[in-house]
Amino acid sequence: MRLDKFLKVSRLIKRRTVANEACDAGRVMVNGRVAKASVSVKEGDIIEIAFGQKAVKAEVLSIAESVRKEDAKEMFRYL
């Protein structure tokens, strides 16, 4: 699954366009490397997102094309 779509579906970032812009600005890293929006995300990958002064680090637990809001938290685990 594409990185920008995973960020939206998992609700780490609310909108796909915002996820795309964050990737283009170099604020998203996958497994320690700056990632573009088109990078393929797999289970076990570590995603880091820089939100201003704060950084969020999460591990991908599962991949799903669409998920209910309540179940989105089970797609990743905060580190």
C-alpha positions as CSV (number, residue, x, y, z in Angstrom):
1,M,0.0,0.0,0.0
2,R,1.2,3.5,-0.7
3,L,2.5,5.5,2.2
4,D,0.1,8.4,1.8
5,K,-2.9,6.1,1.6
6,F,-1.7,4.2,4.7
7,L,-1.3,7.4,6.7
8,K,-4.9,8.4,5.8
9,V,-6.6,5.0,6.3
10,S,-4.8,4.5,9.7
11,R,-5.8,8.0,10.7
12,L,-2.2,9.0,11.6
13,I,-2.9,11.9,9.2
14,K,-6.5,12.9,8.6
15,R,-6.4,13.7,4.9
16,R,-4.5,12.1,2.0
17,T,-3.5,15.5,0.5
18,V,-2.0,16.5,3.9
19,A,-0.1,13.2,4.0
20,N,1.1,13.8,0.5
21,E,2.4,17.3,1.4
22,A,4.2,16.0,4.5
23,C,6.0,13.4,2.4
24,D,6.9,16.0,-0.3
25,A,8.3,18.3,2.5
26,G,10.5,15.4,3.8
27,R,8.8,15.2,7.2
28,V,8.0,11.4,6.9
29,M,10.6,8.7,7.2
30,V,10.1,4.9,6.7
31,N,12.7,2.7,8.3
32,G,15.1,5.6,8.9
33,R,14.9,7.0,5.3
34,V,13.1,10.0,4.0
35,A,10.1,8.7,2.1
36,K,8.0,9.9,-0.8
37,A,4.3,9.4,-0.9
38,S,4.5,6.5,-3.4
39,V,6.8,4.3,-1.1
40,S,5.2,0.9,-0.5
41,V,4.5,0.2,3.2
42,K,4.6,-3.3,4.6
43,E,3.9,-4.8,8.0
44,G,6.8,-4.3,10.4
45,D,7.9,-1.0,8.9
46,I,8.7,1.9,11.2
47,I,7.2,5.3,10.2
48,E,8.3,8.6,11.8
49,I,6.4,11.8,11.2
50,A,7.7,15.2,12.2
51,F,4.8,17.5,13.4
52,G,6.7,20.8,14.1
53,Q,8.7,20.3,17.3
54,K,7.0,16.9,18.0
55,A,7.8,13.6,16.3
56,V,5.5,10.6,16.1
57,K,7.0,7.1,15.7
58,A,4.8,4.1,14.8
59,E,5.2,0.5,13.7
60,V,2.9,-0.8,11.0
61,L,0.9,-3.9,12.3
62,S,-1.5,-4.5,9.5
63,I,-2.5,-3.2,6.1
64,A,-6.1,-2.8,5.0
65,E,-7.7,-0.9,2.1
66,S,-10.5,0.5,4.2
67,V,-11.2,0.4,7.9
68,R,-13.7,1.7,10.4
69,K,-12.6,4.6,12.5
70,E,-12.7,2.5,15.7
71,D,-10.5,-0.2,14.1
72,A,-7.9,2.2,12.6
73,K,-5.9,2.2,15.9
74,E,-5.1,-1.5,15.4
75,M,-3.2,-0.9,12.2
76,F,-0.2,0.6,14.0
77,R,1.5,0.8,17.4
78,Y,3.1,3.9,18.8
79,L,6.8,3.5,19.8
